[in-house]
Amino acid sequence: MHNLKQLVSAVAIFYDASCPLCVKEMSSLKTHKGDNVTFACVQNEIMMAHYPTVEQSECLRVLHVIDQSGQLRLGVDANIYLWELAGKKPILRILRWPILRSIARGGYWLFARYRYKLSYLLTGQTRCKQCEL
């Protein structure tokens, strides 16, 4: 079994493990970039203790990522960064264009706010006790 300190890498994703859609997205990312990224379940207090500056309540509101330079990225910006890091979904780069960025941010906030309802519509499950990655 690995020591938790050994599992913490330069890039950290803080995800909601009770959200089926969130876990599905993180599982996909883990397939592409799992070795170089720490997937921090925000419900795991032991894992979160390694990141004292990251608030659990904020992570449950919006996706948080600490990138390789230590910069905190949020929401759609975090998502774009992660998929670029994985070398997948290059089309997401257009979401950085000013007009599309505003639309994408608004869309992301709607998704984040209603993710449990969307999970139910798409998976038949609103929440899981602790979804597996």
Secondary structure, 3 states (H helix, E strand, C coil): CCCHHHHCCCEEEEECCCCHHHHHHHHHHHHHHHHHEEEEECCCHHHHCCCCCCCHHHHHHCCEEECCCCCEEEHHHHHHHHHHHHCCCHHHHHHHCHHHHHHHHHHHHHHHHCHHHHHHHHHCCCCCCCCCC
